[in-house]
Amino acid sequence: MTKPTPWKLFAANEEAWLSMLHDCAHAEKSIVLEQFIFVNDEFGQKLINVCAERAAAGVKVRFLWDAAGSFTLWGTNIAGDLLTKGIELLFWRTLVPSYFKVPNFRSWFLRNHRRTLVIDGKIGYTGSISMRDSMKNWRDTNVRVEGTVAAEMANAFERMWQRARKSSKLPLRRLSRDPEFRYVTNYPAPGRRHVYSRMMEALREAKQYVYITTPYFVPTHRLIRTIKAAADRGVDVRLIIPEHSDHYPALDLGARSFFGTLFQSGARIFLYPTNGGAIIHSKTMVIDGTWATVGSMNLDSVSLLYNFEANLIVENTAFIEELSAHFVRDMNASKEVSVNEWRSRFFVERIPEILIKMVRKFL
């Protein structure tokens, strides 16, 4: 019989970072880090130093960073610098066209948007966390797990590492033996968008409530229809998004262009206040107290269809209860959008939302 999976939820990035540093400092065999955004600032340097110390003690350390998300480091000599410290670094997909320092529009597709840290194949971290000091006070949700699901995370990293090396031979997929905790991956190819598919199945089966938190809400037609159908059959659908995201105004306008559709079905929408640039960046969904997901996937077309993503899908009731409590706390700190006020706006206020509909499937 498989042992229960130990887990811990983090609602603050700094707390999660400290836990990561502690576990990395005690690594005995391996450290693997898969990260979309990594910056060599105060925290980044702390992590590198801890990993370098363990590498000097014989621990195998590998970093896989996305070239677009970590574009301030791509093209620099950091890979060589890390190699002298015993750390291997690969960048996922160079930028297109490669001579641009700052990524252009096309470079944000087919990115590795996953956030995974695994120590010794036994302790795993994932969630919405990025590794940049300016995000220290953002409202993120991150998870520490142990056991077979951490081994599943390590295996998923190994497969992405081999892809980044352009290897034609990938390790066989290794699945968690704990049915309550699974690390599910999303590939930008038909039939392989597993997180998206599992999310759609759970939404179609929802009977009581759906609690969604996402920094960017520009869903596919299929997803918005499924959410709307749940609300239409009486499911209590609630959505938390930032008052202003870090991709204002395009993605924020894209989200607001769906408000009317959601209100028609009775869904409720809450705007989390943006204080001093700190936004809510959590990517979670809780359904009926029996199903939840947390990870790297945003609810926008780029994330759902065109990036490499990974989420924990959880059916552990204690975990789900705590994640639901996070949602309620965030909801109470947010301002609910008034349906009447939204519908009574002047026409000129609606024009940007009307225009964004022409391009929102690319957002």
Kinemage of the C-alpha trace (Angstrom):
@kinemage 1
@onewidth
@group {chain A} dominant
@subgroup {mainchain}
@vectorlist {calphas} color= white
{ca met a 1} P 0.000 0.000 0.000
{ca thr a 2} L 1.331 3.444 -0.963
{ca lys a 3} L 2.119 5.762 1.936
{ca pro a 4} L 0.106 9.001 2.115
{ca thr a 5} L 1.786 11.954 0.411
{ca pro a 6} L 3.083 14.587 2.863
{ca trp a 7} L 2.293 18.088 1.597
{ca lys a 8} L 2.461 21.736 2.559
{ca leu a 9} L 0.791 24.748 0.933
{ca phe a 10} L 2.481 28.154 0.774
{ca ala a 11} L 0.535 31.383 0.231
{ca ala a 12} L 3.643 33.613 0.437
{ca asn a 13} L 6.588 33.421 -1.952
{ca glu a 14} L 9.224 34.316 0.631
{ca glu a 15} L 8.110 31.442 2.862
{ca ala a 16} L 8.268 29.042 -0.086
{ca trp a 17} L 11.712 30.334 -1.102
{ca leu a 18} L 13.100 29.768 2.409
{ca ser a 19} L 11.740 26.220 2.429
{ca met a 20} L 13.314 25.574 -0.977
{ca leu a 21} L 16.704 26.853 0.195
{ca his a 22} L 16.517 24.651 3.293
{ca asp a 23} L 15.730 21.503 1.302
{ca cys a 24} L 18.364 22.250 -1.331
{ca ala a 25} L 20.969 22.745 1.409
{ca his a 26} L 20.258 19.194 2.600
{ca ala a 27} L 20.302 17.530 -0.837
{ca glu a 28} L 22.287 14.295 -0.957
{ca lys a 29} L 22.033 13.124 -4.570
{ca ser a 30} L 20.329 15.569 -6.950
{ca ile a 31} L 18.683 18.949 -7.425
{ca val a 32} L 16.704 19.762 -10.568
{ca leu a 33} L 15.083 23.129 -11.188
{ca glu a 34} L 12.695 23.859 -14.048
{ca gln a 35} L 11.715 27.512 -14.062
{ca phe a 36} L 10.093 29.956 -16.455
{ca ile a 37} L 11.381 33.143 -14.781
{ca phe a 38} L 14.768 33.144 -13.066
{ca val a 39} L 16.735 36.302 -12.298
{ca asn a 40} L 20.208 36.370 -10.800
{ca asp a 41} L 19.202 38.833 -8.069
{ca glu a 42} L 19.386 38.423 -4.275
{ca phe a 43} L 17.270 35.281 -4.022
{ca gly a 44} L 18.576 33.869 -7.300
{ca gln a 45} L 22.137 34.235 -6.062
{ca lys a 46} L 21.250 32.588 -2.749
{ca leu a 47} L 19.812 29.585 -4.563
{ca ile a 48} L 22.796 29.341 -6.884
{ca asn a 49} L 25.204 29.515 -3.937
{ca val a 50} L 23.364 26.785 -2.014
{ca cys a 51} L 23.266 24.567 -5.098
{ca ala a 52} L 26.953 25.236 -5.812
{ca glu a 53} L 27.842 24.135 -2.275
{ca arg a 54} L 25.940 20.877 -2.757
{ca ala a 55} L 27.478 20.367 -6.202
{ca ala a 56} L 30.928 20.668 -4.602
{ca ala a 57} L 29.854 17.859 -2.257
{ca gly a 58} L 28.988 15.598 -5.199
{ca val a 59} L 25.291 16.403 -5.679
{ca lys a 60} L 24.176 16.475 -9.319
{ca val a 61} L 22.585 19.886 -10.006
{ca arg a 62} L 20.742 20.813 -13.207
{ca phe a 63} L 18.780 23.935 -14.128
{ca leu a 64} L 16.357 24.189 -17.069
{ca trp a 65} L 15.199 27.772 -17.673
{ca asp a 66} L 13.024 29.158 -20.414
{ca ala a 67} L 14.842 31.564 -22.748
{ca ala a 68} L 11.878 33.924 -23.025
{ca gly a 69} L 10.865 33.967 -19.375
{ca ser a 70} L 14.498 34.298 -18.245
{ca phe a 71} L 15.546 36.473 -21.183
{ca thr a 72} L 17.720 38.766 -19.010
{ca leu a 73} L 20.103 35.793 -18.597
{ca trp a 74} L 19.739 34.098 -21.966
{ca gly a 75} L 22.622 35.044 -24.226
{ca thr a 76} L 24.922 35.822 -21.288
{ca asn a 77} L 27.826 33.737 -20.034
{ca ile a 78} L 25.869 32.459 -17.012
{ca ala a 79} L 25.840 28.861 -18.289
{ca gly a 80} L 29.627 28.838 -18.319
{ca asp a 81} L 29.805 30.488 -14.914
{ca leu a 82} L 27.441 27.905 -13.418
{ca leu a 83} L 29.359 25.042 -15.009
{ca thr a 84} L 32.504 26.131 -13.149
{ca lys a 85} L 30.425 25.705 -9.968
{ca gly a 86} L 29.310 22.231 -10.970
{ca ile a 87} L 25.835 23.237 -12.154
{ca glu a 88} L 24.511 22.311 -15.598
{ca leu a 89} L 22.211 24.861 -17.240
{ca leu a 90} L 20.111 24.532 -20.371
{ca phe a 91} L 17.793 27.161 -21.837
{ca trp a 92} L 14.522 25.962 -23.333
{ca arg a 93} L 14.184 27.197 -26.917
{ca thr a 94} L 16.128 30.240 -27.939
{ca leu a 95} L 14.228 33.347 -28.927
{ca val a 96} L 12.786 33.788 -32.416
{ca pro a 97} L 14.290 35.708 -34.127
{ca ser a 98} L 17.408 35.094 -32.054
{ca tyr a 99} L 18.919 38.545 -32.484
{ca phe a 100} L 16.182 40.175 -30.374
{ca lys a 101} L 17.230 40.647 -26.757
{ca val a 102} L 13.660 41.210 -25.558
{ca pro a 103} L 11.237 38.493 -26.700
{ca asn a 104} L 8.841 39.362 -29.476
{ca phe a 105} L 5.225 38.208 -29.729
{ca arg a 106} L 6.011 34.887 -31.423
{ca ser a 107} L 8.593 33.967 -28.795
{ca trp a 108} L 5.903 33.459 -26.142
{ca phe a 109} L 4.492 30.382 -27.870
{ca leu a 110} L 5.746 26.839 -27.210
{ca arg a 111} L 7.519 28.046 -24.077
{ca asn a 112} L 8.390 25.904 -21.072
{ca his a 113} L 6.176 27.633 -18.513
{ca arg a 114} L 6.561 24.947 -15.822
{ca arg a 115} L 7.882 25.680 -12.301
{ca thr a 116} L 9.386 22.583 -10.696
{ca leu a 117} L 12.061 21.978 -8.083
{ca val a 118} L 12.871 18.404 -7.032
{ca ile a 119} L 15.441 17.384 -4.440
{ca asp a 120} L 16.804 13.814 -4.411
{ca gly a 121} L 13.737 12.666 -6.353
{ca lys a 122} L 11.899 12.675 -3.003
{ca ile a 123} L 10.857 16.295 -2.322
{ca gly a 124} L 9.077 18.353 -4.942
{ca tyr a 125} L 7.860 21.929 -5.283
{ca thr a 126} L 5.497 23.376 -7.840
{ca gly a 127} L 2.968 26.156 -8.219
{ca ser a 128} L 2.877 29.652 -9.667
{ca ile a 129} L 6.147 30.807 -8.130
{ca ser a 130} L 8.781 32.667 -10.132
{ca met a 131} L 12.306 33.364 -8.948
{ca arg a 132} L 12.629 37.121 -9.069
{ca asp a 133} L 12.953 39.442 -6.073
{ca ser a 134} L 10.341 41.855 -7.418
{ca met a 135} L 7.762 39.066 -7.064
{ca lys a 136} L 8.521 38.409 -3.395
{ca asn a 137} L 5.270 39.972 -2.193
{ca trp a 138} L 3.029 38.596 -4.922
{ca arg a 139} L 0.123 36.403 -3.852
{ca asp a 140} L 1.169 33.011 -5.225
{ca thr a 141} L 0.191 29.475 -4.305
{ca asn a 142} L 2.947 26.893 -4.106
{ca val a 143} L 3.119 23.326 -2.852
{ca arg a 144} L 5.775 21.118 -1.289
{ca val a 145} L 5.166 17.369 -1.646
{ca glu a 146} L 7.076 14.209 -0.862
{ca gly a 147} L 6.970 10.636 -2.056
{ca thr a 148} L 5.968 9.068 -5.345
{ca val a 149} L 4.504 12.273 -6.786
{ca ala a 150} L 7.897 13.958 -6.302
{ca ala a 151} L 9.458 11.093 -8.257
{ca glu a 152} L 6.839 11.693 -10.960
{ca met a 153} L 7.906 15.362 -11.050
{ca ala a 154} L 11.571 14.358 -11.365
{ca asn a 155} L 10.688 12.068 -14.260
{ca ala a 156} L 8.769 14.870 -16.027
{ca phe a 157} L 11.819 17.124 -15.615
{ca glu a 158} L 14.074 14.426 -17.096
{ca arg a 159} L 11.861 14.156 -20.161
{ca met a 160} L 11.949 17.946 -20.674
{ca trp a 161} L 15.708 17.990 -20.117
{ca gln a 162} L 16.186 15.448 -22.883
{ca arg a 163} L 13.894 17.454 -25.159
{ca ala a 164} L 15.981 20.550 -24.489
{ca arg a 165} L 19.056 18.524 -25.479
{ca lys a 166} L 17.164 17.509 -28.637
{ca ser a 167} L 17.501 13.850 -27.716
{ca ser a 168} L 15.342 11.414 -29.660
{ca lys a 169} L 15.185 9.029 -26.708
{ca leu a 170} L 13.078 10.108 -23.745
{ca pro a 171} L 12.836 8.265 -20.417
{ca leu a 172} L 9.724 6.193 -19.960
{ca arg a 173} L 6.961 8.073 -18.175
{ca arg a 174} L 6.842 7.371 -14.441
{ca leu a 175} L 3.491 7.851 -12.706
{ca ser a 176} L 2.716 8.494 -9.054
{ca arg a 177} L 1.323 5.521 -7.168
{ca asp a 178} L -0.731 7.825 -4.954
{ca pro a 179} L -4.108 8.353 -6.664
{ca glu a 180} L -4.729 11.479 -4.543
{ca phe a 181} L -1.686 13.368 -5.898
{ca arg a 182} L -0.714 13.375 -9.551
{ca tyr a 183} L 1.701 15.625 -11.425
{ca val a 184} L -0.003 16.082 -14.783
{ca thr a 185} L 1.721 17.667 -17.775
{ca asn a 186} L 0.360 19.711 -20.645
{ca tyr a 187} L 2.002 19.592 -24.078
{ca pro a 188} L 1.169 21.966 -26.953
{ca ala a 189} L -0.192 19.212 -29.168
{ca pro a 190} L -3.651 17.697 -29.745
{ca gly a 191} L -4.328 14.772 -27.433
{ca arg a 192} L -1.494 15.717 -25.086
{ca arg a 193} L -3.020 18.663 -23.263
{ca his a 194} L -3.665 16.501 -20.224
{ca val a 195} L -4.137 19.240 -17.596
{ca tyr a 196} L -6.601 21.016 -19.849
{ca ser a 197} L -8.526 17.778 -20.487
{ca arg a 198} L -8.673 16.824 -16.800
{ca met a 199} L -9.858 20.328 -15.941
{ca met a 200} L -12.623 20.148 -18.527
{ca glu a 201} L -13.773 16.757 -17.206
{ca ala a 202} L -13.911 18.065 -13.633
{ca leu a 203} L -15.865 21.165 -14.690
{ca arg a 204} L -18.411 19.071 -16.584
{ca glu a 205} L -18.971 16.956 -13.464
{ca ala a 206} L -19.196 19.906 -11.023
{ca lys a 207} L -22.386 19.874 -8.943
{ca gln a 208} L -21.929 22.340 -6.068
{ca tyr a 209} L -19.198 24.926 -6.629
{ca val a 210} L -16.222 25.935 -8.753
{ca tyr a 211} L -13.626 28.301 -7.289
{ca ile a 212} L -11.110 29.648 -9.802
{ca thr a 213} L -8.104 31.868 -9.178
{ca thr a 214} L -5.995 32.940 -12.136
{ca pro a 215} L -3.902 36.016 -12.974
{ca tyr a 216} L -4.928 35.893 -16.649
{ca phe a 217} L -8.421 34.854 -17.726
{ca val a 218} L -8.722 34.725 -21.510
{ca pro a 219} L -10.141 31.211 -21.916
{ca thr a 220} L -10.716 29.215 -25.065
{ca his a 221} L -14.273 29.045 -26.430
{ca arg a 222} L -14.461 25.450 -25.210
{ca leu a 223} L -13.466 26.377 -21.661
{ca ile a 224} L -15.744 29.401 -21.318
{ca arg a 225} L -18.681 27.319 -22.633
{ca thr a 226} L -17.972 24.640 -20.032
{ca ile a 227} L -17.714 27.156 -17.179
{ca lys a 228} L -20.906 28.852 -18.378
{ca ala a 229} L -22.702 25.500 -18.591
{ca ala a 230} L -21.745 24.727 -14.988
{ca ala a 231} L -23.142 28.064 -13.803
{ca asp a 232} L -26.278 27.585 -15.930
{ca arg a 233} L -27.082 24.319 -14.134
{ca gly a 234} L -26.836 26.028 -10.740
{ca val a 235} L -23.189 25.444 -9.803
{ca asp a 236} L -21.778 28.275 -7.667
{ca val a 237} L -19.015 29.613 -9.938
{ca arg a 238} L -16.647 32.208 -8.492
{ca leu a 239} L -13.613 33.745 -10.156
{ca ile a 240} L -10.766 35.770 -8.623
{ca ile a 241} L -8.465 37.751 -10.929
{ca pro a 242} L -6.168 40.709 -10.246
{ca glu a 243} L -7.515 44.233 -10.272
{ca his a 244} L -4.574 44.958 -12.601
{ca ser a 245} L -2.201 42.225 -13.761
{ca asp a 246} L 1.409 42.592 -14.832
{ca his a 247} L 0.159 42.296 -18.439
{ca tyr a 248} L -2.150 45.296 -18.221
{ca pro a 249} L -4.027 46.326 -20.298
{ca ala a 250} L -4.176 43.607 -22.981
{ca leu a 251} L -4.845 40.524 -20.844
{ca asp a 252} L -6.950 42.495 -18.369
{ca leu a 253} L -9.180 43.734 -21.188
{ca gly a 254} L -9.324 40.186 -22.526
{ca ala a 255} L -10.618 38.967 -19.153
{ca arg a 256} L -13.189 41.737 -18.915
{ca ser a 257} L -14.523 40.891 -22.353
{ca phe a 258} L -15.869 37.659 -20.791
{ca phe a 259} L -17.583 39.302 -17.809
{ca gly a 260} L -20.916 39.748 -19.580
{ca thr a 261} L -21.063 36.079 -20.556
{ca leu a 262} L -20.239 34.976 -17.014
{ca phe a 263} L -22.809 37.329 -15.466
{ca gln a 264} L -25.538 35.969 -17.763
{ca ser a 265} L -25.008 32.566 -16.154
{ca gly a 266} L -24.922 33.842 -12.588
{ca ala a 267} L -21.165 33.519 -12.015
{ca arg a 268} L -19.538 35.888 -9.525
{ca ile a 269} L -16.302 37.783 -10.220
{ca phe a 270} L -13.893 39.257 -7.683
{ca leu a 271} L -10.994 41.660 -8.307
{ca tyr a 272} L -8.028 41.193 -5.968
{ca pro a 273} L -6.459 44.558 -5.106
{ca thr a 274} L -3.095 45.397 -6.627
{ca asn a 275} L -1.038 46.910 -3.823
{ca gly a 276} L 2.351 48.373 -4.642
{ca gly a 277} L 2.633 46.254 -7.781
{ca ala a 278} L 1.999 42.998 -5.885
{ca ile a 279} L -0.655 41.035 -7.789
{ca ile a 280} L -2.459 37.778 -7.209
{ca his a 281} L -0.630 35.269 -9.399
{ca ser a 282} L -2.084 31.989 -8.073
{ca lys a 283} L -3.270 29.425 -10.585
{ca thr a 284} L -5.764 27.215 -8.752
{ca met a 285} L -9.143 25.587 -9.183
{ca val a 286} L -11.248 23.833 -6.530
{ca ile a 287} L -14.397 21.861 -7.369
{ca asp a 288} L -16.981 20.467 -4.932
{ca gly a 289} L -14.412 19.815 -2.192
{ca thr a 290} L -13.316 16.662 -4.044
{ca trp a 291} L -11.002 17.887 -6.830
{ca ala a 292} L -8.366 20.600 -7.049
{ca thr a 293} L -5.460 21.684 -9.164
{ca val a 294} L -2.527 24.012 -8.594
{ca gly a 295} L 0.478 24.617 -10.792
{ca ser a 296} L 1.790 26.716 -13.644
{ca met a 297} L -1.215 26.797 -15.996
{ca asn a 298} L -2.994 30.099 -16.597
{ca leu a 299} L -6.490 30.185 -18.055
{ca asp a 300} L -5.516 31.872 -21.312
{ca ser a 301} L -5.130 30.398 -24.768
{ca val a 302} L -1.338 30.591 -24.833
{ca ser a 303} L -1.046 28.649 -21.590
{ca leu a 304} L -3.856 26.192 -22.288
{ca leu a 305} L -2.880 25.360 -25.862
{ca tyr a 306} L 0.592 26.530 -26.807
{ca asn a 307} L 2.950 26.180 -23.815
{ca phe a 308} L 4.448 23.314 -21.837
{ca glu a 309} L 2.708 23.366 -18.442
{ca ala a 310} L 2.327 21.111 -15.411
{ca asn a 311} L -0.079 21.042 -12.469
{ca leu a 312} L -0.685 18.947 -9.420
{ca ile a 313} L -4.141 17.405 -9.585
{ca val a 314} L -5.286 16.530 -6.103
{ca glu a 315} L -8.157 14.517 -4.667
{ca asn a 316} L -6.997 14.643 -1.040
{ca thr a 317} L -9.830 16.202 0.980
{ca ala a 318} L -7.619 17.851 3.626
{ca phe a 319} L -5.522 19.499 0.925
{ca ile a 320} L -8.633 20.658 -0.922
{ca glu a 321} L -10.147 22.035 2.270
{ca glu a 322} L -7.038 24.139 2.934
{ca leu a 323} L -6.871 25.355 -0.666
{ca ser a 324} L -10.565 26.311 -0.439
{ca ala a 325} L -9.784 28.306 2.704
{ca his a 326} L -7.089 30.172 0.732
{ca phe a 327} L -9.692 31.011 -1.892
{ca val a 328} L -12.209 32.286 0.655
{ca arg a 329} L -9.563 34.455 2.316
{ca asp a 330} L -8.566 35.925 -1.046
{ca met a 331} L -12.203 36.455 -1.987
{ca asn a 332} L -12.849 38.345 1.250
{ca ala a 333} L -9.859 40.573 0.489
{ca ser a 334} L -11.215 41.295 -3.007
{ca lys a 335} L -13.935 43.551 -4.380
{ca glu a 336} L -16.854 41.839 -6.081
{ca val a 337} L -17.772 43.228 -9.473
{ca ser a 338} L -21.335 44.541 -9.371
{ca val a 339} L -23.461 43.097 -12.158
{ca asn a 340} L -25.682 46.181 -12.295
{ca glu a 341} L -22.765 48.614 -12.393
{ca trp a 342} L -21.042 46.539 -15.064
{ca arg a 343} L -24.114 46.490 -17.297
{ca ser a 344} L -24.860 50.209 -16.843
{ca arg a 345} L -21.460 51.444 -18.037
{ca phe a 346} L -21.288 54.016 -20.825
{ca phe a 347} L -20.783 52.566 -24.296
{ca val a 348} L -17.418 54.279 -24.684
{ca glu a 349} L -16.132 52.295 -21.694
{ca arg a 350} L -16.976 49.055 -23.482
{ca ile a 351} L -15.141 49.820 -26.736
{ca pro a 352} L -11.704 48.458 -25.686
{ca glu a 353} L -13.324 45.172 -24.605
{ca ile a 354} L -15.155 44.925 -27.929
{ca leu a 355} L -11.938 45.529 -29.874
{ca ile a 356} L -9.905 43.017 -27.841
{ca lys a 357} L -12.316 40.237 -28.861
{ca met a 358} L -10.735 40.249 -32.319
{ca val a 359} L -7.360 39.091 -30.961
{ca arg a 360} L -8.107 37.465 -27.629
{ca lys a 361} L -7.622 33.924 -28.932
{ca phe a 362} L -3.927 34.832 -29.303
{ca leu a 363} L -3.599 36.148 -25.723
